[in-house]
């Protein structure tokens, strides 16, 4: 790549802690047993993790715990290859940004300019919207879960993504007006890179990102059958037993990166001394996006930008099948932490922050909690009940337990008669009209309206029965009453019992929320399914 600086390869000593000069307010002299204690759960009879820490541009820690392959007794090593799930997104965003800096495209171009397979949604949908998750595009994986073919049950490819999205005639919301995490945007971004550059996405990123940074053990899982030397097998843990849990699909860009903790530390250092891109490039990737009304959220181009215990943090988590990952950077202290694990029960974000607590012990501050007030039981009880999300129709419950209000089992700390703080620093404000607003730290809000729980009679349940179809999902569902309850069947042996929420609204634990809709005469004509990143998938009777 033109104008690249010489690549400086760091020398890493596996299974040891290397002490180097550290940035100000960083503790680089960390006892090895203190690190080992964080990962003590992972042994020679379990899967585990690899961890890397960089301070002042140099690796000060690369260690490994547990097994890469339980069947063949292969240990995880510091240079073992894992799949870091959505940590991959920042590399896809970087590839798009490189093309933008080269004048090949603009982040504010219409997506349909490069992906005409998408329907015209009647609202501007740009590449930037996709990269900061404000596109409103349904997450194709959730669509397929509703259809009955969730990810890992089929070998999905980018052609499948294009086919699925070509049938999605509606967005979750007008682009730029809300925030919803969507893998779809990053799969489409990888396709755009390939179409604009004229070469496969994997080769473009290899030539323009991985090679210049010396990321010699990094590639993409664009062919899941390819042999990858030194790759850890991924596992799920069920009732204390481990089962292989691998991502058998060829989609990538949203995830699908194959890499090591050492290579991720090299990538993080590019934000300090860019060899890929330039100062403007790395600044733009780390700048939080904005909504159409101008207020910002906490997501840049493939990166979350926020704070951890009073210090600035730029990070991303990831999971694919049994793989779990977390990559974070504390730019003011020039510290990076990479944790890659190969089991579903690992907590890489927790481990990374425990390490941050040690390395940044003189910089971080203990979180402060607002001072709570005391409310009478009558005041608290007046707030309890069921509330409907006015955007998606999903229901949440506010309950009173042992003198404390809880929202979906999360404690609410009262600051006033109307304002409460959730344990994760969301705020909830009740209003005088029976509504409530949850405000998130990323600038988004969800508005709720109080509703009465429903208890439909047998005759009322019968009005919902019938056969419903969806061209967007290409599936037919049948609604019937069985043993006094409503059921939806997708195909033989795929039946979901629906529990009533409020009028015309039901919930199934695995299918999601089902909302029935009526015409002007009151006749049920269709229903919509709401599941995670799909907000209103319609089925007509």
N, C-alpha and C positions, 0 to 999 in steps of 0.2 A: 504494500500500500504506500502511495507516494508520501514522502515526508516523514516516514516512520523513524523513530529513534532506535539505536541499537538495543537489542533485547538483553536485559540483565537477568540471568537465571540464578535464583536463590538456591543455596545449598542447604538441604534439609537433612537432619539426623533423625531417622525414624526411631520411635519408641523412646524418645528422650526429650527433655526440655532444654532448649538452647537459650542462654541469656545474652541479650544484646542491649545496646543503649536504647532506652525507651523515651517516648514522647512525654512531655510534661504531665504530671499528675497521673502517671500510669505505673502500676506495680508489676514489673516484669519478673521479679524474684518470687515465683509462686512454687511452694513445695509440691512435689509430684504427688504425694499422697493426698493432698487437698483436691487435686484434679481427679485422681482415681476414685475418691469418695463419691463424686458426682455421677460416675458411670459404674458404680459398684454392682448394680443389678445385672450387668451383662458379663457373662463368664464363658468358659470353654464349653458349656453345655447349652448355651443360648445364642440367638443372633445378637447383634450389638450395634456399635457405632464407631465411626472414626471422627476425630476432632482436630481442628487446626486453629491456631491463634496467630495473628500477625500483629506486631507492634512496630511502629515507626518504619513500616515498609519491609520488615524482615520477619520470617516465621520464627516464633519463639516456642511454639508447641505444635507437635504433630504426634498424636497417639491413637491407639486403636484398642477396642474392647469387644470381646465376643467372636462369633464365628460367621464367616462369609458363606459357608456351605456346610450345613449340619450333616448331610448325607456322606460327604467325603472328608469331613474333619479338616476343613480349610479355615484357617483363622483370618479374621479381618486384619489388614495391615494399613498403615497410614496412607498408602497409595492405592488402596482398593477402590474400584470404580462402583459408584452407586448411581441411582436415578433420583434427582432431587425434586421431582414434581414441578410445582409452579415457580420454584427458584429459576427455572428455565426462562420465564417470561421476560426477564430483563435482557437476555441475549437476543431474543426475537425483536424486542423494541429497539435494541441497539442496531440490529441489522437494518430495520426500517429507517432509523435515524441516519445511518451512514448513507443510504440512498437519497435521503432528503438533503443531506449536506452536499452530496454530489450533484444535486439539481435534477435527479431522476424522477422525483415525485415531491409532493408537499404533504405534510401531516394533515393539512386542512383540505386535501383533495377528497372528493366523494369516493366512498368505497366502491360504488358501482362503476366508476371509471375503470377499475381494474378487475372487479368481480361482478360482471353483468348478470351472473346467475342469480344474484339477490333480487328480490322484488323491490319495486319502488315504494317506499313507505310513506311518501308524501311529506317527508321532513328531512332536512340535511343530516346525512349520516357520514361522518368523516373518519379517516384513519385515526386521527387523534382521539375521537370518541371511543374507538375500539381499544386503543392502547391504555386509556385511563379508566376503562370500565363504565363509561357513561353512554354507551351506544344504545342500550335498551335491547340489544340482540339477545334472544333466548339462548341459554346454554344448551347446545345440541345434545350433550350427554344426559341432561335432565329430561329433554323431550323423549329420548330413546328409553329412559327409565320408565316414563309414563306409558310408552308403547309396549314395554315388556322385554326390551333387549338392552338392559343397562350395560355400561362399559365393562369390559372383560368377558362378556358373553358372546361377543362377535369380534372378528378382526377388522376393526374400523380403519378406514384410510381417509385421506383428504377428499377423495372423490365422494365418499359417503357424507362427509361434512357438507360439501357443496350441494349434494342431493337433498339432504335433510333441510338445509337452510333455504333452498330454493322454494320449499313448500311452506315456509313460515311467513304468513301473510301479515302478521302483526308484530309489533315490538312490545316489550314489557312497558315501555314508556317512551315518549318522544325523546330522541337523542339529545343529550346535554342537560336534561332536566332532573335526572336522578342518578343514582349510583347502584349498580348491581354487578357483582363479579361474574365475568363470563369468559369461559375458555374459548367460545366461538370466535371472539374477536382476534385472539392470538393464533388460532388455526388459519383464519383468513389472512392475517398479517404475514404468516409464513408463505402462504400461497402468493400473496402480492409480491413479496421479495423475489420469489422464483420467477414470476411472470415479468417483473420489471428488469431484473438482472439478466434474465435469459439463461439461468443455470439453476440446478437444484438448490433449494434452501440450505441443505446440509453442506454442500460444497462452497456456497457463498460465505457462510459463516466460518467454515474451516479456513478459508483463504484470507478473510478480512478481519476475523476476530481471534480465533483460537491460535493459529500459527504465529501471528505477530506478537502475541502475549506469551508464547511458549507453553500453551496449554496442551501438552503433548498427549495427555490421557483423556481428552474430552472429545466427544462426538455426539451424534443424535441417534436415537432409536427409531430410525426411519424404516428399518426392516427388523422386526422383533426376532426373526430367525437367525440373524447374523451372530456369529460367535464373537464374543467380546472377552478377550483374555483379562483375567483379574477382576471380573465383575462379581459382586456379591449377589447371591440369591435373596429374594425378598420373602418374608414370612408374615403370616397372621398368627396371633396368639389367641386361642380359644380354650377357655377353662384350663389354662396351664399347659396346653399342648400346642406345638408349632406345626403349621401347615404352609407349604409353599404358596406364595401369593404374588404372581408375576403379572406385569402389564402386557398381555398378549394383544397388542394393537400397533398400528403403524402411524397413527397421528402424532404430530409433534409441533413444536412452536409454543403451544400452551404448556407443555411439559415435554418429556421425552429426551431431556439432556442426559448424557452419561458422562460422569465427571468424578473428580476426587477433591478432597478438602484442600490439597495443595494448589490445584489449578484454580479453585474458587478464590483462594487468597490472592493469586496473581491477578485475577479479574478485578477484585476489589481495589487493588493497588492502582489499577488504571484510572480510577476516579481521582487519584492524587497526582499521578504523573502519567497523563494519557499517552499511550503508544497507539491505541485505537481511537480515532477521532481526535478532538482537541479540547481546549478548555471550555469552549462554548457547547461542544457536544456533551461533555459530562455534566455541565451545569443544567442543560435542558433536560437530560434524562432524570435528574434528581429534583426538578421543580414540580411541586404539586399542581395538579390540573385544576381547572375551574369549571363551574357550571355555566349555563347560558346567562344566568343573572349576574355573573361576575364573582360570586363567592367561591372560595377554594375548598377542596377536599384534601385528603392526605395521601393521594396516590399519584405518583409521577408517571414515568414511562416504564412500567414493569417493576416499580419499586414503591414500597411504602415509606413515607417520610414523616417521622414523628419524634417522640421523646421517650427515653427510658430513665426513670428516676432522675429527671432533671438534666440529662445530657441528650444531645441530638442523636437520633438513630435513623439509619437508612437500612431497610431490611426487607426480606421476603421469606415466607415459609413455603413448604411444599410437601405434597404427598401423592403418591401414585401406587395403587395396589398396596403392597406391604412396605414400600419405601417411605421414609419420613425425613424431612430436611429443614434446616434453618441456616440462612446466611445473613449476617448482620455486620454493620460497620458503624463505628462511632467516630465521625470525621474530625471533630474538634480534638480528640485524644489520639487520632491516627491508630485506631485499634480495630481489627477485624476478627470475627469468630465464625467458623464454618463447622457445622455438625451434620453428618450424614449417617442415617441409620437404616437398617434393613428389617424392621419389624413394626407392626402396627401399633404396639403399645409403647413404643419409645416416645419421648417428649423432647425433641431436639431444641425447640424454642426455650423450654424451661432450662435445659442444660446450658444453652448458650448464654442465657441471662445469669445463671449461677456463675459461670465463668466471668462474665462481665462484672458481676459483683466483686469478684476477687481482683481482677486486673484493673478495674476502675474504682477501687475502694475509696480513694481520696477525692474522686470527682463526683460520684453519685450521691444523691440525697435520698433519705428515707421518704417514701411517699407520705404526704399529709392528707388527712381526711377532714372534710368539713365538720364543724361542730353540729351535732344533731340536737334537735329539740325533742321534747316529750309531748306526744299527742294522746288524747284520751282514747280508750278502746272504742267509744262510739264514733269518734272522728275517723279512726282507722277502718272500722267496719263499714262506714259509709262509702269508702273508696273501693272496697272489695267487690268482685264480680267479674263478669265476662265482658271483654272488649273486642271490637272488630276493627281490623286494620282497614281504613277507608280506601287504601290503594289496592291491596291484594284481596281483601275479604277474609284473610286468615284471622283466627281467633286466639286471644291470649287470656290468661286468667290471672287476676290479682287476688291473692288469698291472704287471710289473717291467721298466722300461726304463732302461738306463744307470745302474743303481744307485738308481733312484727309483721308488716306487710311484705309480701313476696310476689314478684312478677315472674311467672314461669319458674318458680323455685329460686329466684335470685333475690336476695335481701334488698329492701328499699329503706334507705336512711333518710328520715324526714328532716328537711331544712326549714320548712314552714308548713302551714296547713295544706298547701297545694303543691309544693315542690319537694321532690325526693331525688336522691342520688342512688344509682345502682352500683353494685360492687365493682364494676368495671368502668366506672366514671361516666356512664351515660346519665342523663338527667331525665326525669319524668315529671311533667307538669299537668296536674288535673285542672280542668276548667269548670265553670259553674253550669255548663250545659250538658254535663254527663260525658264529656270527652277527656282525652288525655293525649299529650304529645311527648314522644320519646325523642330526645336530641342526642345525636352521636358526635363523638369527637372529630369525625371526618367531615362534619358540616351537613350531613343529611338528617332529615327528620321523618318520623313516621307518626301519622295522626290516627288516633283510635276513637271509636264511638262506643259507648256502653250499650250492650244488647242483653236481651233476656234469653237465658238458656231455653232451648226448645225441647219438648217432649211429644213428638208427633204421634197421633193415633194410628191404628192400622189402616183406616180409610185414608188418612193423609199420606201415609207412606205409599199407598197404592197409586197415588197421582204421579209419583216419580218413575214408576216402572216403564220399561220399554227398551227399544234398541236405539243406540246413539252412535253416530259415526263422525270421524274427523278426517278431512282431506289433508290437513296439516300434519297429522300424526300417522295417517294411513292405517288406522285401526278402528275396529268396531267394538263397542262395549255394550253389555246388556245389564240393565238394572232390574232387580227382582226383590221381592220380599220373602225372606226365609226365617222361620222361627221368630217372627215378630220384629225382625230387624232388616234394614236395607242392605243389599249386597250388590257389588259390581263385579262382573266377570269379564275378563279380557279374552281369554281363550280357555279351553279345558285345563283344569288344575291351577288356574290363576284367578282366584276369587278373593275379593276384599270386602270385609264387613265394615259398614259405615256407622259411626257413632254420631248422633245428632249434636250440633253445636248451638246454633240459633236458627231462626226461621229460614228454611231452604238451604241451610249450610250443614255439611257433614264432614267428618274427618276419618281417614283411614291412616293407620300408622305408617304404611309403606307406600300407598298411592299418593297421599297428600290430602289437601283440602278440596272438597267437591262442593261447588256452588251451583244450585239449580236456578234457572232463569225462566221467567214467565212472560207471556205476551200481554197485551192490554186487557184481554178477557180473563186473565189469571191462569191460563193453561200453561203447564210446563212444556217448554219447547226445546230447551238445550241445557247443558251444564258445562261448567268450566272446571278445569283441574289447576290447582295452584300447588307447585312443588318447588321450593327453594328458588332457583333461578329461572323458573318459568312461572309467570304471574297470571296468565289467563288463557289457557289452551282450551278452545271451545269444541264441544261435541254436540251435533244437532240430532234431535229426536226424529 
